[in-house]
Amino acid sequence: MTAAELSHDWTQGEIEALFDLPFNELMFKAQTVHRQNFDPNKVQLSTLLSIKTGGCPEDCKYCPQAAQYETGVQVEKLMPVEDVLADARMAKEAGATRYCMGAAWRTPKDKELDQVIEMIQGVRAMGMETCVTLGMLNAAQATRLKDGGLDYYNHNVDTSEDFYPEIISTRTYDDRLNTLENVRDAGINVCSGGIVGMGETRADRAKMLMTLANLPKHPESVPINMLVEVEGTPVFGMSDSTQGIDNFEFIRTIAVARIMMPGSFVRLSAGRETMPEEAQALCFLAGANSIFYGEKLLTTPNPQNNKDAALFDRLGIMPLEGADLATLNAAE
């Protein structure tokens, strides 16, 4: 399936049938789709910075930044613009082509948006793509960010609509979909994926991907996260229970996402710090073509840059460069 043959009417049965394929068959299908749409030996590098940490009023059971959980995360105010831009310059020097900024808010205030837009404009002036995740947005806020030059907005659906109430009670699934609609209508690229390993079933993982693939337009970027357990959060210890998932199931999720959303960047996101290199290599074979590059993802660990560079060298993978992105964007 090529990006020109996109489907937006996936059924639960069709997706579960993909998950149920023999592993080698699924990998072959995913790699075939991947090669039809992307260079199989190039991976896009993004860097993620927490520009406002902790104190979030939401109760997401996986998140160490939720104010109601005792996780050791210190509450910090919104970073000064110049400090963010200094970090962005280092990220570019390390090879990142997209710079992502995350703030632990339920929804941003107008004054806060002013500072974030300054950051966006400064990062864009360096020649990098920009992405922010700031919580829920209304239509006017999305338009302001678009006018400010934002390229991508991240707002994950997290899991299936059925399992969602088991993880979050302070906002609804429709709240998330409404934000995605506001972002899409404003003309900003959508970055939306989910987290696996929180106690959901394979059916839930299929439904999560169905939600994303059946949107009016596939998200341009689809991060797939393995739960990173943080002591103090309600899901801590999940991997030690029968409800956790193994690396093969995670790789299957990457492969199914690639098949369903052939023109999207599928990002191998949180969880790489504890994932064997062999499993990461299989994720790239399954169609993952984006990673977060840097030693921290908001507040949780991520592999060091030199470790990623060594793995890329062993696999013959090259970082996607600005010229590659321009070519891909022109082809859309």
C-alpha positions, 0 to 999 in steps of 0.5 A: 500500500502506498501513500496514494492508496490510503485507507480511512475505513479500517475495521477492528477485524482487519487490524486484529488479522494483521496482529495475528499474522505469523511474525515473519509474514507481518514483518514482510508486509510492513517492510514492503509498505515502508519501502514503497514510501520511504528510504528504508535506511534513513531515520528522522531524528527529533529532540524533545525538551520539557519547557515547563515541568511538573505540577500538571492537574491531569491524572494520567496514570503513567505520567510522573508530571501529574501533581497528585503522584509522588514521583520526585519530579520537581515543579518548574516554571516555563523556561526562558526563551533564550535557554530553550533556543540554546538547547535547540542549537545543541540539538541541531548540532547533534543531528536533530531535524525536528525540535519538540517542546513539551509543557505540563499543562492541561491547556495553555494560557494566552500569555504562555502561548506568546512565549512558546511562539517566540520559541517556535520562531527561534527554532524555525530560524535555525532551519529545524521543524518545530513541534509542541505538546501543550495539552488541549487546544481550542480552535483559536489557540491552534490558529495562533500557533499556526500563524506563529509558524508551528509545523507539528502539534503532538497530542496522543490518544494514548490508548483505545477509547474503551480502555481510556477511562482506566488510565485518565479521568480528568479529560475525555477521549472526545477532548483529545479528538477535538484538539486533534480536529482543531490542530488539523483544521488550522493546517498544522501537521498532527503528531499523535500516537499512543502508549502500550504496556499499560494493561490494555489488550491486543484488541485495545492496541488495534482500536487505538490504531484504528482511531488514528488511521480512520481520522480524516487525514492520517497523522503525519507523525505517529509515536508508539511508546512503550510504557516507561514505569515511574515509581509513584505512578499507578501503573508502576510495576505493570511489566512484572504483571501478566498485563505487561507486553513483551518486545515482540508485541511492541514490534507487531504494533509498530508493523501494524501502524506502518501498514495502516498509515503508510505515508506517516512517520512512525516514531519509535519513542519512549521505552528504548532505554531498556529495549535491547538493540536487537529489538530496536533493529526489528522496529526499524525493519517493521517500519519505524523511521523516526526516534527521539534523539537525546538523553531525556524524554521530558522527565524519563531516560533515553539512550545517549546520542553516542549509543544511538549513533553506534547502533545506526552505524552497525545497522547502516542507517543514516539520519534523515537530513533537511534535504530529505524532508524537503523532498518528501514534503514536495512529494505529498 
